[in-house]
Amino acid sequence: MRVVIAGGGTAGCVLAARLSERPGVEVVLLEAGPHYAPGAWPRELSHAYRIIKETHDWGFFGQAGQSPRLVHVPRGRVVGGSSITNGAIALRGLPQHYDDWNRHVDGFGWDTWLPWFRAIETDHQFGDADYHGDHGPIPINRYPRDEWFELFDRFADAAAARGHGWVDDHNRPGAVGVGPTPFNMEHGVRKTPADRYLARAIVAGQPIRVESGLTVDRVALEAGRAVAVEAVAADGERRRYDGDEVIVALGTYQSPACLLRSGIGPAEEIRPHGIPVVHELSAVGRGMQDHPKVSYRFWIDTDAPAWPNPWIQVLLTATAEVRGEERLFQVMPYAGITDAGHRYSDWNVQVADARGRTGSVTLQSADPLAQPVLRMGWLDDSGDMELAVAAGRELMEVARTAPVADVVHSWPNQDSPDHPLRTVETFHHVVGTCRIGRPGDPEAVVDARGRVFGLEGLSVIDASIIPRVPSANTHLAVIALAERMAKSFSPGSA
C-alpha cells in the first residue's frame, strides 16, 4: 500500500516514520521547502532560541481580528515545518483543556492523551515522574536558574513578590506560577520530528520517499475516493503522485485550502474560483482558533544578549477572573535586543485559555501559489478581550515590582485598554480549520481517526483537526496527535 502524505511538517514527519514501519506500506512525503540532511541545517535553524521569520517561511499575512491591520503569521517552509522555525518551547497545557476535546470525540480526554505525551518525550529533569517519559524521541530540557540572564532572574523575583508561586515543571498537571520554560532541545540545539522521527526512519531503511520543492495543489478524487495528490514543482511543472491512501498534513492554514482547491468544502467558497464542487462539507476552513499574543515593550538597563543566546528562559502562568470564571494566561519576557544602541525587551501576554473561534481560511484564487485568505479572529470573543486586558494589567504590575522594576522602563500608553487591539498578533498556535468530531456534527470535517467525512481514502492529520487549542504551544500536542493517529490508521472511509 502506498500512502501519499501532503505536507512534511511536524505531523507529516511523524506519520511518515510510523506508517512506513508497517509491513507492506510505502510512504511518499511531499513538502514545499528544502530537505536538509541531519546535521546540515543552516545555523539559524539549528539554534532553539527564537522564531525564525527571515528564511524558510511562507510569508503569509492574516487580518488581525477586530483590527484592520495585516499581520505576518509565520509558518515554516522546510521539511520539519514550523518545528524547525519555532521557538522550541515544549509545553503541554492544562489537562482540563484536553478534557474539552472529549466533548467533540469520545475517548479523547486528558487521561487518554497523557500516555502519548509520556511516550514522545525524554524529560531530562523529570523523566522519573509518573506524568513524564524518559524513553521517547523528543528530549525536554530547562535552563537551570543559575544560568538565567539577569532580566529573567529579576522577573521571577518580581512575580514571586506579586504572589505567584514557584513552578519547577510547567508540564506538571495543574502547574500555575513562575519557573523555567521547557524546550525540545539539547545543548541549545532544537530536536524535532524531522531528525528524531523522519531522519531516523530513513537511516533505518524504511520505505519513505521525500519529494521536496513541491507546492501541493489538490487531492484528485475518483468516484468519491482520493487517488492522488497533484503538486507544482519550482519550475512550474505539474506532478501527480498516486496513492492508495492520501493524508493531508499541510497545517491549519493550508490543509483547508488544499481541500477547497480539491472541491471539498462549502460550495460558496469553492464555486467563485471556478472550481467544481466535488464534496460539499460546510466546516472546511471555518472555526479557526489561535492564542492571541499582546506585546509590551520596555527599555532595559540589563545586557541584551547577542544572538545566538536564548531569548526565553522563564515563563509565568497565571489566572484572572473573567465573568466569574478563572481563566488562564501566560507572560513570557524576552531577554532583549540591541537596536541602534538602544536595549529593549518585549514581554508577551498569551491568552492561553482562548475561546474565540471566528477565524477562517478561504481561497484568494484557485492558484496554489496564492496565499489563502486568513481572517485570524483574535479577541473577537469578548471574554478573550477581557482576559487579555486583565493579563496585561498583571504584566504591568510585575514590571513595576522590585527587583525587575529597577531595570525596566515602560513605553508610553501601554496601560491603555485598547493596547491589546493595537498590538495583537499570533502566538503561532492555530488550530481547528478541519476540526475533528462525531458523525453528523456540522462543524466537523474528520472523524476520530482523522478521516474526512463522506470520502474514502482521504485523511487530514495535523493541527487543523484539533477541536480546541490547548493552553500551551501546540508542538507537543501535534506530535502526540500524529503518533496516536498513526497507531489507529487503517484504510477506509469515515
Buried (B, 14 or more C-beta within 10 A) or exposed (E): EBBBBBBBBBBBBBBBBBBBBBEEBBBBBBBBBBBBEEEEBEEBBBBBBBBBEEEBBBEBBBBBBEBEBEBEBBBBBBBBBBBBBBBBBBBBBBBBBBBBBBEBBEEBBBEBBBEBBBBBBBBBBBBEBEBBBBEBBBBBBBBEBEEBBBBBBBBBBBBBBBEBEEBEBBBBEEBBBBBBBBBBBBEBBBBBBBBBBBBBBBEEEBBBBBBBBBBBBBBBBEEEBBBBBBBBEEEEEEBEBEBBBBBBBBBBBBBBBBBBBBBBBBEEBBEEBEBEBBBBBBBBBBBBBBBBBBBBBBBBEBBBBEEBBBBBBBBBBBBBEBEEEEBBBBBBBBBBBEEEEEBBBBBBBBBBBBBBBBBBBBBEBBEBEEBBBBBBBBBBBEBBBBBBBBBBEBBBEBBEBEBBBEBBEBEEEBEEEEBBBBBBBBBBBBBBBBBBBEEEBEBBBBBBBBBBBBBBBBBBBBBBBBBBBBBBBBBBBBBBBBBBBBEEBEEEBB
